[in-house]
Amino acid sequence: MGTSSGEHKMGSMDISQHKSTYSGFIKLTTWSCILLAITLALMAKFLVD
């Protein structure tokens, strides 16, 4: 049950796909927040009496 510590070397795993996925997530989140802020500002300008 489980693997021995001799089979895994710390820091040897290729994480390039993890980094690119995280970068994409951060970009998507940033642009979503910007779009939401613009939408809310426009709603405040045109819909509030």
SULHUUR-V383466 format. One record per pair of residues at least 12 apart in sequence whose C-alpha atoms are under 10 Angstrom apart, sorted by the first residue. I is the first residue (numbers start at 0). J is the second residue. If there is no record, write none. Layout:
BEGIN
I,J
I,J
END
This chain:
BEGIN
none
END
